């Protein structure tokens, strides 16, 4: 009697790492290290896409920002590191490992006023770039989420399923 087994090969990949980064680019009405505050309406009309730089270095573009949301407490941003760029992979690694978390903006002031204590309040500004940095000048301007596949339950399940499929296939081939 001949045994016949049809082996179903199943290959699944772990969820893709797409380099998504989210955070606060600016916290409103918060005095920064330059004695500046930003109004909630300061960034109305922000561009649909801005470059993501490493430490304000225009020669170090590491991705782009594509989502800007004015929340009650700050300007929330979402972008994507370009993981084809070596520096972007290095920055992602530093973010995931907690070595850095800062976000800083490169902007042009359109309208501002002086306030008590020598504080400059910016009511209108144009964003030119948003950088990931080691230390942000605005308290609370930081990355709040970095998408990565490590420790994902789905990734662990897929790895285990692939291993079980290989073990089953090897056992039947002997």
C-alpha positions as CSV (number, residue, x, y, z in Angstrom):
1,X,0.0,0.0,0.0
2,X,1.4,3.3,-1.0
3,X,0.9,6.4,1.2
4,X,0.5,9.6,-0.6
5,X,0.7,13.0,1.1
6,X,0.0,16.3,-0.5
7,X,2.0,18.8,1.3
8,X,0.5,22.3,1.5
9,X,3.3,24.8,1.7
10,X,2.3,27.9,3.6
11,X,4.6,30.9,3.7
12,X,3.6,34.0,5.6
13,X,5.7,37.0,6.4
14,X,5.8,39.0,9.6
15,X,4.0,42.4,9.4
16,X,6.1,44.8,7.3
17,X,8.2,47.4,9.0
18,X,7.2,50.6,7.1
19,X,9.1,53.2,9.2
20,X,6.1,55.0,10.5
21,X,6.8,57.6,13.1
22,X,4.2,59.7,15.1
23,X,4.6,62.4,17.7
24,X,4.3,66.0,18.7
25,X,6.2,68.5,16.6
26,X,5.2,71.4,18.9
27,X,3.4,71.7,22.2
28,X,1.2,74.8,22.2
29,X,1.7,77.6,24.7
30,X,4.8,75.9,26.1
31,X,7.9,78.0,26.6
32,X,10.8,76.5,24.8
33,X,14.6,76.9,25.3
34,X,14.5,80.0,23.0
35,X,11.8,81.6,25.2
36,X,9.3,81.1,22.5
37,X,5.7,79.8,22.5
38,X,3.5,78.8,19.6
39,X,-0.2,79.6,19.2
40,X,-2.7,76.8,18.4
41,X,-3.4,78.5,15.0
42,X,0.3,79.1,14.2
43,X,0.5,76.2,11.6
44,X,-2.9,76.5,9.9
45,X,-2.4,75.6,6.2
46,X,0.7,73.4,6.7
47,X,1.9,71.8,3.5
48,X,0.7,68.3,2.6
49,X,4.2,66.9,2.8
50,X,7.4,68.1,4.5
51,X,10.9,66.6,4.6
52,X,12.0,64.6,7.7
53,X,15.6,65.5,8.5
54,X,18.1,64.3,11.0
55,X,19.0,67.2,13.3
56,X,18.0,69.9,10.9
57,X,20.7,68.8,8.4
58,X,19.4,69.5,4.9
59,X,21.8,67.0,3.5
60,X,20.4,64.3,5.8
61,X,16.8,63.7,4.5
62,X,15.6,60.5,6.2
63,X,12.0,60.5,5.2
64,X,8.9,62.7,5.0
65,X,6.0,63.9,7.1
66,X,2.6,63.6,5.5
67,X,0.0,64.0,8.3
68,X,-0.5,67.2,10.4
69,X,-3.2,67.4,13.1
70,X,-3.8,70.4,15.3
71,X,-4.8,68.9,18.7
72,X,-5.7,71.0,21.8
73,X,-2.2,70.6,23.2
74,X,0.0,70.5,20.2
75,X,0.8,69.8,16.6
76,X,0.6,66.1,16.0
77,X,2.6,64.7,13.1
78,X,2.9,61.4,11.3
79,X,5.5,60.5,8.8
80,X,7.6,57.7,7.5
81,X,11.3,57.0,7.6
82,X,12.7,56.0,4.2
83,X,14.2,52.7,5.2
84,X,16.2,52.5,2.0
85,X,18.4,55.3,3.4
86,X,21.1,54.1,5.8
87,X,20.8,57.1,8.2
88,X,17.1,56.5,8.4
89,X,17.7,52.9,9.5
90,X,20.2,54.2,12.1
91,X,17.7,56.8,13.4
92,X,14.9,54.2,13.6
93,X,17.2,51.9,15.6
94,X,17.9,54.8,18.1
95,X,14.2,55.5,18.3
96,X,13.2,51.9,19.0
97,X,15.9,51.5,21.6
98,X,15.0,54.7,23.4
99,X,18.3,56.5,22.7
100,X,16.5,59.5,21.2
101,X,12.9,60.8,21.1
102,X,13.0,64.5,20.2
103,X,11.2,66.3,17.4
104,X,12.1,69.8,16.3
105,X,10.8,72.1,13.7
106,X,12.5,74.3,11.1
107,X,10.1,77.3,10.4
108,X,9.8,80.9,9.3
109,X,8.0,83.3,11.6
110,X,5.2,85.3,9.9
111,X,3.6,86.9,12.9
112,X,4.7,87.2,16.5
113,X,4.3,89.4,19.6
114,X,6.3,90.0,22.8
115,X,4.8,88.8,26.0
116,X,5.7,89.2,29.7
117,X,9.1,87.8,30.8
118,X,10.7,88.3,27.4
119,X,8.7,85.5,25.8
120,X,8.0,85.7,22.0
121,X,4.6,84.2,21.1
122,X,4.4,83.1,17.5
123,X,0.8,83.3,16.1
124,X,1.7,82.4,12.5
125,X,4.6,80.4,11.1
126,X,5.5,78.5,8.0
127,X,7.0,75.0,8.5
128,X,9.9,74.2,6.2
129,X,11.0,70.9,7.8
130,X,10.6,68.7,10.8
131,X,13.6,66.9,12.3
132,X,14.2,64.0,14.5
133,X,16.7,65.1,17.1
134,X,18.5,63.9,20.3
135,X,17.1,66.8,22.4
136,X,14.1,68.9,21.5
137,X,13.9,72.6,22.4
138,X,10.2,72.5,23.1
139,X,9.3,70.4,26.2
140,X,7.0,67.5,25.1
141,X,8.0,67.7,21.4
142,X,8.8,64.1,21.0
143,X,8.1,60.8,19.2
144,X,5.2,59.0,20.7
145,X,5.1,55.9,18.4
146,X,7.5,54.0,16.2
147,X,6.0,51.2,14.2
148,X,8.2,48.1,14.4
149,X,7.7,44.3,14.1
150,X,9.6,43.3,17.2
151,X,7.7,41.5,19.9
152,X,4.6,41.4,17.7
153,X,2.2,38.5,18.5
154,X,1.4,38.2,14.8
155,X,5.1,38.0,13.9
156,X,5.7,35.3,16.6
157,X,2.7,33.3,15.4
158,X,3.9,33.4,11.8
159,X,7.4,32.4,12.8
160,X,6.0,29.4,14.8
161,X,3.7,28.4,11.9
162,X,6.5,28.5,9.4
163,X,8.7,26.4,11.7
164,X,5.9,23.9,12.2
165,X,5.3,23.6,8.5
166,X,9.0,23.0,7.8
167,X,9.2,20.4,10.6
168,X,6.2,18.6,9.3
169,X,7.6,18.6,5.7
170,X,11.0,17.3,6.9
171,X,9.3,14.5,9.0
172,X,7.3,13.3,6.0
173,X,10.3,13.3,3.6
174,X,12.2,10.8,5.7
